[in-house]
């Protein structure tokens, strides 16, 4: 099925084609027609599924009718980085319309945002805290609002924005279209959906804990003190493509970045302890190819929207199994191939088993020559008879852009 069959206006179809998309993703197939009908929508979909276009295209089509330069659509997001990504998408898909968009978020001065809001804008993409600041100063008039989107609602709640979101909901017209998108639908997200809308349609794409089909999961058993050396070897032997490395802590991200730089790698760190300017610079360099390795914490990585990440590295096994799925969803997007490499120390074996239980899959444990752990890894019982020999190294695999 093509985008032509979804009922989109010619100017939007032209923009979609110019962005290089020919066929809608599953979430777009379900959500776009509902959005065009004006229905409230709750969508459960991971990053990389095309959910941004799933809500932006119906908004752009709806807003072409009616008065311009008046706030009629509001998109709430958890982070500054995601706000910028949604803004870029709104401008790209709306390039053949006369609709205007602006992003407002913290960490930067208010004056440029205030100036844009006072001039009049059709779509505002905002983080909750900064939006409330502008609303409190009278910079935002939401009386004509027609559409509200809550994007990555689970992360918004995880980051403590529930009180801010509720205050914003209280200030908006009750007669509106509301669309909520979340990687997972927890009890808290469900309560938010019930508060924000009355009768909604549900769009669920994929299993709750399903990684993309093109992801090759590689688990390497290594003692904790040797993780840095093992990662440095991987980055040296497989220099092609962008690599996103996840750590649990800000300190860990900085420490790892420092070590890898000493090994000659071009590496940057991204976390909430950095200044806004530093975070923006790091993200821009990663997107533009200025650096191929970005080390990030989970919260800071929200909003990174890069399609050609070849490898995701779990430097630490996440304590929450669902975070693993979020992390590895950064690679193998839009039908591409990618590698999810996990460096697993003995104290993390049980956490990795929790990940496998959530995903309903098991993966063989491997070792890297020169970095063998003191205690050999225990192969999952379900795969023990089929597991590959423990001494196998992580080797590059040619073709289809995959590495191992």
Buried (B, 14 or more C-beta within 10 A) or exposed (E): EEBEEBEBBEBBBBBBEEEEBEEBBBBBBBBBBBBBEEBBBBBBBBBBBBBBBBBBBBBBBBBBEEEBEBBBBBBBBBBBBBBBBBBBBBBBBBBBBEBBBBBBBBBBEBEEBBEBBEEEBBBBBBBBBBBBBBBEEEBBEBEEBBBBBBBBBBBBBBBEBBEBBBBBBEBBEEEBBBBBBBBBBBEBBBEBBEEBBEEBBEBBBBEBBBBBEBBBBBBBBBBBEBBBBBBBBBBEEBEEBBBBBBBBEBEBBBBBBEBBBEBEBEBBBBBEBBEEEBBBBBBEBBBEEEBBBBBBBBBBBBBBBBEBBBBBBBBBBBEBBBBBBBBBBBBBBBEBBBBBBBBBBBEBBEBBBBBBEBBEBBBBBBBBEEBBBEEEBEBBEEBEEEBEEBEBBBEEBEEEBBBB
